[in-house]
Structure formats: structure tokens, C-alpha cells
Amino acid sequence: MLAGILKTNGVQADGINFDKGARTALAFVTLRADGEREFMFYRNPSADMLLTPDELNLDLIRSAKVFHYGSISLIVEPCRSAHLMAMEVAKEAGALLSYDPNLRLPLWSSEEEARKQIKSIWNYADVIKVSDVELEFLTGSNKIDDESAMSLWHPNLKLPLVTLGEKGCNYYTKKFHGSVGGFHVKTVDTTGAGDSFVGALLTKIVDDQAILEDEARLKEVLRFSCACGAITTTKKGAIPALPTVSEVLTLLKGGA
């Protein structure tokens, strides 16, 4: 079913593997009145947990311009080793490495283990996106400010981002930093908003990484990304809620 949905939406499916003995993990999402979520997961184990390094399509990975990943695949073996190999191969091939930790504490054995493993691959990424909640978790500080964000800086990092929900995001580079405002929309379900934000960003910079060194252009891209994330929260679900370009442009014209 999921493979079919990807194909229907024009996503290349060459890298999908199917496990004969395990199924795709299930995530049960409970919505609060403000659209924020609580998660429950069923894996036991799921197919993604069983992915081995030998099953990786290395030629496909080497052909990628961007390699985007989270931290859930670091929780158990053999998936962890597969993740590390894929990341190494992509980096050696010259791909832009993009990291969204996507913290889901119920899946980890402890907060300490989650923090340790999330940070274990921190220095590989060129672009890192964390939410305000994840920033607090990783730094141990309840301050969402520049000092906290920059404490996670590493020398090879090109663009760390802190998303702030409806308030937009903060961005940092070696030469400049700042913030981009968000959009006021009627929030129904925040599921997928971060993915929509990152997907929009990567789509804009994949063929023009010079944007990362031009603050004016970067702010335009982040404004577009914030609009994508905002629209995603106005509908239930993840994939069905992702906006079209025309929807984003309409919101941008209307302002915050």
C-alpha cells in the first residue's frame, strides 16, 4: 500500500525493500485540541528494524544529490549498521547530508540512550533541523535562543535550523544568522509539518547550494518552507496534508 502511494505521488521506488517475515511499523497518533500529537508505535519487530547493510542499493545512494535521514534507524541492529553505511557512502559520493533527529522517545530504551545516539552522528550532517522541543532535549536547557542553538554547532555544518511552530524558524550559518516568521493558520493536525518544511527546503537547495551563502535568498526559501509546514497543519494526516505549490504561493501572497 505505502509503496503504491509513493509511486502514485511520483516518488521513485527503486530503493524500497520488502521483508518476507515482517511488516511496516505502525504509528498511532492521538490529537490534542490544539493539533499537537501523542504517539504510540507497534513494531515487534518491523521491517525497517531488520534492514541489513547487504540490502542497501549502494548505486542508488551514490547517485543521490541529497541524503536525508532521522535517528529512529539508530535504535537497534542491524538497521543501525545499515544507516551508518548508507550515510558514509552518501557522504563519500558528495551528497548533501540532511539530518532531522525526529525525536520519538517511546521508541528508545531511555532518554540518555536517545540523546547519546542522536548526537553520535551529529558531525556528519551538512544541514540539521531540530524543533524547539528537540533543542531543549539535546542541550538540557529550557532556553530557545542563539546560544543554545550554537552549542550544537560543528565545523562542517552548513545550516542548522530550529523550527518554532507557528512562530517560524531560526537559522544559522558561519557568516550570518536570523529568524523567519511563521504563518497563522487554523491548526488541525501538526503531523508531517516538520517533514513538509524540510522537504520544501531541500527541494529548493538541491540544485543550488549557493543559497546557503546568500542570506536574502535563504530567507525566501525558508519563508516558502514555513508556508509548506503551516499548510500541512490545516489538514489531518501526513501525506494527504502536504501542500501543492499553488497553495503555498497563495499563502505567501496573503502574508502571515
Secondary structure, DSSP 8 states (H G I E B T S, - for coil): -HHHHHHHTT---TT----SS----EEEEEE-TTS-EEEEEE-SS-GGGG--GGG--HHHHHT-SEEEE-SGGGSSTTHHHHHHHHHHHHHHTT-EEEE-----GGGSS-HHHHHHHHHHTGGG-SEEEEEHHHHHHHH--S--SHHHHHTT--TT-SEEEEE-GGG-EEEE-SS-EEEE-------S--TTHHHHHHHHHHHHHTT-GGGGG-HHHHHHHHHHHHHHHHHHTTSSSSGGG---HHHHHHHHHH--
